[in-house]
Amino acid sequence: MCQNIHVPAGQGQTFTVRKGQHITVIDSEGQQAADFVAVNANDINEKLSPVHTRQHLRSLFFKPGDELWSSHNRPMLKIVSDTIGIHDANVPACDRTRFSIDFAVEGHRNCVDNLLEGMREFGVTYYSLPEPFNLFQNGPVTADGKMEVTDPNSKPGDAITFEALCDLVCSVSSCPQDIIPGNGLQVTPIDVRVDNQPI
């Protein structure tokens, strides 16, 4: 059984995944960051955690074979394959204040609202929303230890596939950032495939 989920440019989609299924997130047109979050479908207080993942991997970055860990110190996802290999697990999701304070733009679509639109149905709130894994986002660390955010290197069709290690509620946002580099200054769709086999 396969489920295809289209995430329109600058929007979000929420979906459920069963243990053992594969989630493939696809950068449909290239150079588009996708904020990805997940919670345990049976206990929404357990959430996918970049902080705990960095602790267990002892790395800022992740690769095929690595597991992504939860706030309860359990692996929630395993990376099966990755055609790009450049993602970010350090930068928080953009929210309304990011655009209003940093760019003086009110009412701009943002990843926090995109993710919450579907996650609220499952009991997730603004304060319990997980920090994201920013798929395809290019966030290099400079030699002097500073973080940068630049346009993704991903090409159309680049994808990363995860295996769910427990039942999950997941959400993906096609990042709406179109003011500074981060999406090639052109926001585009993301596609997701949930399957019993990796593609």
Secondary structure as UniProt FT lines:
FT   STRAND          2..7
FT   TURN            9..10
FT   STRAND          12..17
FT   TURN            19..20
FT   STRAND          22..27
FT   STRAND          34..40
FT   TURN            41..42
FT   STRAND          43..48
FT   HELIX           50..57
FT   TURN            64..65
FT   STRAND          67..70
FT   TURN            71..72
FT   STRAND          75..82
FT   HELIX           96..102
FT   HELIX           111..119
FT   HELIX           120..122
FT   TURN            126..128
FT   STRAND          133..135
FT   TURN            143..144
FT   TURN            156..157
FT   STRAND          158..164
FT   STRAND          168..174
FT   TURN            184..185
FT   STRAND          190..195
//
